[in-house]
């Protein structure tokens, strides 16, 4: 029988105010208990595991030194904030983390006053914190501290550098904490990673520098202008002597570190020393992702979100997938490798998600033809455009919700020039427990308005393979393929690689009463509802649109002429999506059917399992079935009259 861990100190901490009543000497024990609690909870309620273990000491130190929530802590990506949630009044509720109607997967101001800003996508913390710091100054809140906590993986994002650049030139006293664990999800890449590994400075140097600045300020020698000049001179001298340029101090941002991010007592000393310093500051910490749980320390990528596991042995509880359909991402990964072996122009590009999107399959076999560019979606798109301009054929795989960050790059750097780039949008549609920051809700709507794009979504794994094959044929231009998280429905997923006619949908079954038009794998759910409705006497045609752009006009003319009732179903927002495209087509050609649309409503969808969220949005089989019954029974009289007029014309 397993014994539950006992918490002598954590049980008495309901808010950071309780934490601050403890002595510094007791904080290592608090960290130990907090780490145990995270391990215990996530072993049975899966979530983002290793990142939060790596910042336990930092989380405790921040809430101990700073007066939260008055002082603002801005987390960059919520993967690392589980300890923060537990210490800020949500320990009892933490068992509901990521569950439907439970606490949110990432920090959110709607959930707690301690969550200062939404943080689901990387690299925004510095810009957010700078905005808060400037606002505090404008409002005269000069005693309010603002802290941004950013991981080194997030530092590769362009927004982080934009924020740093503005931080260096805007009056502020913010503190940036660089949580350097050499990881994002997969191991971090690029020059910034190597730079951070090499960057050093001494505690003694920083202490002397701080004391002298305090003394000179007290004597009236060091005003703001002189302080900046002295910092520039000091940084230049230091760079010359150490033969190393500090990029942060080169931007007039004070740099401290690197320090051991797991020494909580020393962290508290350092934070107390620098918290009231004037001007922007960076505290560089070395941490270990998965700290305190040996399996996670050894394999941080696997333990980023490991699912259920035995907290005593570290053995992961893996569901037997033998005989199950594959993940869509794996079909993508293996098909990409297959195509790359046939076409030497094909290369793969991913922004820090080679494992998450299965680009690692190509990377393993052909490492010189796959590129992990780090957390930099805009760069991933433009980099792909540059390669395409010179004759290569990039398959640029980006999660749907992250592609939102590269929208202008798609327009300016690919679509205008009609470049041959294949955008594979993984995690399209509702993704489940990661919630509104990660749902791939908008890609159909935001891509549809861009000229020169082909936009498609496969009904199943065979269709995904055929679309990928079609996209790599010569001169197809920018080609978007969107597919969901999770498994398909075909165990025998391999099929011959054959081309699909661009803009050509297909009729899956005939019918007379209602036409159902779907796009993508949600068509399989619709097919189940249609079968159920037909068992009750309805006659329903089912069309798989396949391509949102260009539309299959021949198919839609057939529907417009024959049917007075049309139901559209898509795993994306209704506003501007596939249903809207069909409404526009029917209006343009003067068809007047009664059209119902099923998709995501005009608000952000909460977290929960995909099945729970489908039911919430009326996209599950039972809801679609009920909609079909209502449409059949409640046909407006006016629609019948208009149908007669259409057929006469």
N, C-alpha and C positions, 0 to 999 in steps of 0.2 A: 504493500500500500504506500502510495507516494505521500510524503509529508509536505504540507504547505509551508513556505518560508515565513518566519516571524519577523516583524518589523518593529524594533524598539523605538525608532525615531520617526520613520515615515508615517506611521499611524497618527502621529500628532501634528502632521503638517497638512493643513487644509488650504493654506494660502502662503505666498511668499513672506507675508508678515510673520507667520509662525516660524518659518525657516530662519528669519533674521534674528529670532530670539535665542537661537542656539549658539554655542561657542564655535570658533573656527576649528578647534581641535576635534569637534564632533562631526564635522562635515565629510571626512572620508567615509565614515560609517553611513551617513545619509546617501552618499553616492553609491555605496555598495548595495544598500537596500533598494534604491531607485532602479539600479541596473537589474537586480533580481526581479523586481516587479514588472519591468518591461519584458524580460525574458519569459516570466510566467504567463503574462497576459497574451503575448504574441504566439506562444507555443500552441494555444488553442483557438485564438482569434487572429488569423494571419493579417499581416500588414507589412509596412516598411521597417525592417528589423535592424540591419547593421548600422545605418546612418545615425539612428537615435542613440544606440549604445556608444557611438564614438564621441558624443557631445554631452555625456552625463555630467562630467565635472564642470564643463563650461556652463551648462544650464544652471547648475547649482550656484556657481560663482556669480553669474549675472544677476540672478534673483536675490542673492545675498548682499551684493554690493550696491545694486541700484534699487531705487524706490519704485518698483513696478506696481501698478500699471501707469503711474504718473510718468515715470521714465519709460521711454519707448524702446522695446526690443523688436527689430524687424528681422524675421527669419527669411532666408533665401531658400525657397523650396521647403515644403513642410515635412519632407522625409525625416528630418532631424529633430522634430519638435515634439515627440511623444513624451519625453521627460518634462518638457515645458507644460504640456497639458496636465500631466499628473500633479505637478507642483502648484498648479493654478486652479484648484477647486474641482478638477474633473477626474479624480482618482477612482471614485466609486462608479462613475459613468464610463470609465475607460474600457470596460468589458464590452461596451456597445460600439466601440470605435469601428468606423467603416461599415457598420450594419445599417440596414434600412431603418430610418427614423432614429438612429443612434447618433453619437457625436461624429463630427465631420472628419474626413480623412486628413485634412490639412488645416492649419490655423485659419480662422475666419472671424472678423470682427462681429459677425452676426451671432457667433457662439459665445464669445468671451471678450471682456474689456482688455484682457491681457494679450489677446491676439490683435495686434495693431494694424495688420494689413493682410489681404488675401495673398497667399504664397503657394501657388501650384506650379507655376512655370519659373524657370531659373533666371537668375541674373538681374532681377529687378530691385533687390534690397538696397543697393547704394543710392539709386535714384530716389526711391521712396523715402529713405532715411534723410537724405539731403533736403527733400521737400518738407519733411517734418521739422528738421532742425531750423530751416529758414522760417517756417511758420512760427516756431517757438520764439525766435528772436523778434519777429514782427509783432507778436502779441505781448512782448515783454516778459516772457516766461524764461528768464535767463538761468533759472536753476533746474530746468528740465534737460535731462540727458537723453540723447538719441543714439542707439547702437544698431548697426547693421551686422548681421552674422551671415557671411557668405562662404561657401565652399570653393575649393580651388577648381573644381569642375565647372562651377558657375562663372568663374573668372574668365573663362574662355569666351563667354557670350559678349557680343558687341555692346549690349546695353550696359554691362558692368564698366566697360572702358569709357563709355559716354558719361556715365555717372561719376567716375573718378575724375575725368577731365573737368567737369563742371564743379566738382567738390573742391578742386585745387584753386579755383578762381572765384568762388563764392564764399563770403564770410560765414563761417559755421564752426561749431565745436564738436562735431559728430565723431563717433568712434566706429571704425570699421574693423570687425574681427574676421580674420581670414582663417577659416577652419581648413587647414591643409592636411588632408588625409590621402593625397595622391590618387583620389578616386572621384568619379561622378556616380555612375552606376557600373558601367564597365570602367576599367582603369583609365584615368584621364590621360589625354594626349596633348602634344603640341609644345611649343616653346615656353609658354607660361608654366607648364608643369615642371620642365627642367629648370627654369629660372627659380621657381620657388624651392626646389630641392637644393639649389646652390646658395640661396640667399642666407646670409648670416650677419649677426651683429652681436655685441656683448651687452649683458645686463649692466655691467659697471659703467660702460660708456654712456648708456642711456640715463642712468641715475645721476652721473656727474653733470650731464647736459641739462637735465631737468632742474637740478639744484641751482646751477648757474643762471638759468633763465629766470627762476623765481627770484634769485638775489638781485639780478640786474633790473627786473621789473620793479622790485621794492625800492631800489635806489633811484628809479625814474630814468634810468639810462635806456631801457629797452621799451620803446613805444612800438606800435604795430608795424610801421614802415621799417624801422630798424630791425625788428624781429624777423621780418620776411627776408631782408637783405642778409642778415646773419645766417638764417637757415640756408639760403642759397649758397653762401660762401662756405659754410660748414659742410654742406652736402658735397660740394665740389672737392674740397680738401679730403674728405673722407673717401670719396670715390678714387681720388688719385693715389692715396696711401694704400687702400685695400685692393686697388686694381679691379674694382667691381662697381658698376653703376647700379644704384638702387632706383628702380623705376618709380617707386612711390615717392621717395624723397626728391627725385628729379622733378616731380610735380608739386613740390612743396607740401607734401603730406607727411607728417612725422611718422616714422616707422619704428616699431618696437618688436624685437623678437629675433629668431623664432624661440618660443618657449614650449615646454612640455604641456600639452593641453590636458593631460591626465593628472597633473599635480594640483589638486584643488586649492590647497593652502597657498601655494605660490601664485596661482592665478588670482586669488583674492588680493594678495599683496600688490601684484602688478596693476590690477584694475583700480585699486584704491590710489595707487601712485599717479595714474594717468587720467583718472576720470574728470578732474577739474582743469586739466590743461586746456589752454586756449588753442583754437585752430583744429583742423582735421587731423585725425590720428589713425594709424593702422596697427593693430596688434596681430602678429603672425603666430599661429599656434600649430604645432605638429600633433596630430591625433591619429588614432588607429580606428578605421571603420570596423565595427563589430567588437570593439574593445570589451574584454571581460567574458567573452564567450568564444572559446578556442576555435570551434569549427568556422565561426563567422570571421574571425581574424585571418584564418588561413584561406578562405574562399569568399571574399566580400561580395563578389558579383553574384554568386549563387545565393548568398544570404542577404542580398538587398531586399528581396521579398520572397522568403523561402516557402511560404505556406505553413502548414502545421508541422510540429516537430516535437520530439521528446526533450524537455528542458534538461533532463539529467544526463542523457547519453549524447544528445545532439543529433540523433538519427531523425532525418526528415521523413514525414509520413506521406509517401507518394502514392497517389491513386494509380491503380493498374490501368494503363491506357491501351493494353493489348486489345486489338479488335475494334478500337474506337477510331472515328475519323481524325485526321491530323489537324493541327492548328493551321489556320490560314497563313500565318507568318512562316511556318515551316514549308508549306507548299510554295510560297514565294521564294524562300531561301534555296530550296533544292532546284526549283525551276530556273532561277537566275543562274545557278552554277551550270546547269544543263545548257542554257542558252549561251553563256559565256564561252563554253567549250566549242560551240559551233560558230560563234561570231566574235572575232578578236577585237572588235571595236567596243564591246560592252565593258563598262566599268561600274562598280557599285560605290555609292556615297551614302553615308549615314551620319547624322549629328549626335554622336555619343551613345547610340543604341544598337550596336552590332548584335548583341545577344537578344535584346528585346524584339528586334525585327528579323532576326535570323540571317542577317548579313554576314555573321561569323562563319557561315557555311562556305561562302565564297572566299572570305578572308583566309580560311584555313587551307583551302586548295590553291588559291591564286592570290597570295598576299600582295602582289604588286598591282593588282587590278581592283582593289577595294580600299576605300578611304574613310576612316573615321575622323571627322573634322572637329570633334568636340561639340560642346553645347553651343552651336552657332548655326541656327537654321537658315538665316538669311545668307550667310556665307556658303552653306551647303548648296543652295539653289544657284547662286551666282557662279560659284566654282564649277558646278555642273554645266552652266551655260557656257563658260569659257572653254571647257573641254569639248562640248558639243560644237562650238564654233570652229574648232580645229579638227573635226571629223570623228571624234569619239562618240559613243552612245551611252551616256550615264543613266543608270537606274538609281534615282535619288529617292531613298526611302525615308519618309518623315511621318511621324504620328500625325493624324489629322488635326488634333488640337494644337500641335506645335507648328504646323504649317501656317497657321494664322500669323505667326511672327515673321513670315517671309513673303507676305502677300505682294508687296511692291516689287520684290526681287523676281517673283514669277512673272509679273506684268512687264517690268522694265528690261530685265536681263534674259528672258527666255521667250515670252509670248510675242513681243513686238518683232523679234527677228525670226520667229517660227523655227526655233532651234529644236533639234531632235533630243529632247530630254524626256525620260519617262518618270513621272512622279508617282510613286507607289505610296498611297496614304493608308498606313496601317492604323488600327484602332478607330476606324470610321464608325460613326453611330454611337449608341450608348455603350460605354465601356464598363459600367458597374460601380464597384466600390470606391474608385478614385474620385467620383463625383464631378461637379460642374466644371472644374478647371481642366478636366481630362476628357470629357465626352467629346467625341468627334461629330459635333452637331451641325456645324456650319459649312462644311467644305462644298457640298453640292450647291448651296446658295451662293457662296462667295466665289467659287470658280466659274459658275455658269455665265457670269456677265463678262468674262474676259475673252476677247476675240482670239482666234487661232488655236484654241484648245480643243482637244478631243477628251471627253469625260465619260468614263465607263465604270460600271460596277458589276462584278461577276455574281451570278446566281449561286454558283457552287465552285468546288475546287477545279473541276475540268474547265469551267469558263475562265477562271483566273489564269490557268496555264495558257489557254488559247489567247486571251487578251494580252498577256505578256509577250507571247510569240508575235502577235499582230503588231504590237507597239514597237518591236525592234526591227521590223521590216523597213526598207529604205524610205526616207523622206515622209515619214508619218507626222513630223512636227511634234510639238509639245503634247504629251499624252498622259492623262491622269487616270489612274486605276485606284479605286477606293474599296477597301474590304475591312471586315470587322475584326475585333479581338476575339479570340476563342476558336472553337472547332467548327469545321464545316459539317457536312452530312454524308460524305462519301468515304467509305472505308477504302475502296479501290479508287484512289484519287489520281493515279497516274493515267494519262491518256495520250494519244498522239498529239504532237504540237501542230495545230492547224490554224490557218488564218480565219478571222471573222471579218465579214464585210463591215467597214466603218459605218456607223450610224444605222445599223440594221438590228432591230429587235426580233422577237420571235413570239409566235402564239403557242402557248403551252397546252391550251385546251379550248375547244369550242363551247359556246353557250349562247343563249338567246335573251336572258332577262337583264343581266348586269354584266358590264365589262370591268374586270379588276386589272389595273395596271400597276405593276410593281417594278422596283429597280433594286438589284442586289440581293443578298442572301435572305432578307426578310420575306422575299417571295416564297420561301419554303414554309414559313409560318402561315402566310396567306393561303398557300395550297392546302394546308390542313383544314383551315376554316372553310374553304370552298368545298372540299369533300364533305364536310359535315353539313353544310347548307344544302348541297345537292341531295344528300340522304333525306332531306326534308322537302324535296320536291322542287327546288330552285334549279334553274339552268344558268350557269355562270361561265363566261369566257375569262380566261386568264392570259394576260400578255406580260412577258418579261421585256421591259423596255431596253435593257442592257446599256444603251447610250443615252446620257442626258444631253450630250452635245456631240455631234449633230443629232437632232431628233429623227426618228424614223417616221417621216411624214406619211408614207404609204400606209403604215400600220395605223397611225392616228386618224387618217381619213377613213379607213375602214371602220374604226371605232365610232368616229363622229357620225357617219352615215347610218350605222346599224343600231346603235344603242342610245336609249334615252336616259340611262342611268350608268354613271361611271364612278368607280371607287379607285382612288390612287393611294398607294401605301409606300412609304419611304422611311428609312431609319436616319432621319435628319430633320432640320427645322422646316416647318410648313411654309414660313414666309420666305419666298424666293426660291424654293426648292423645286423638286420634280413636279409636284402637284401644281405649283404656280405655272411652270412651263406648259403644262397641259391645258390649264385654264386659258393661258395666252393663245395657244394654238387654236383652241376651239373658238375663242372670240375672234381671232384674226380671220378664220375661215367661215364665220357666221354659223357655226354649229351651236345649238343651245340645249345640250343635255343637262340633267340634274347631276352635279358633281359633288361628291363627298371626298374629303382628303383626310387621311390618317398619317400622322407623323408627330414630330415634337412640337408642343405648344410654345407660345411666345413668352416663355420664362425659363430660367435656368433650372435644369432637372437635378434633383438631389442625388445622393449616393444610395447604393443598395445593389443587390444582385441584378443582373441584366433582366432576368425573368420578372422580378418585382417591379422594375422600372418600366418594362414593356406593359405590364398590367396597369401601372399608374397612368401611363400615357395612352391607354386604349390600343396598344399595338400587339397584344398577345392574341393567341388563336381564338379564345372565347370572345374577346371584345370585337375582333374582326367579324366573327360569325354573327354576333348580335347586330352589328352594323349592317351586314348583308340582309338580315331578316327585316330590319327597320326600313331599309331602302326599298326592299321588295314590296312591303305591305303599305308603305306611306308614300307611294309615288304621287307627287302633285299632279292634279288634273291638267294644269297648264303645260306641264312637260309633255303629256300625251299629245296635246294639240300642236305644240311646237314640233314634236317628232313627225307628226303627220305632214306638217308644212314642209319640213326638211326633205322627207321622202318624195313629196310632190315635186319639189324643186330639183 
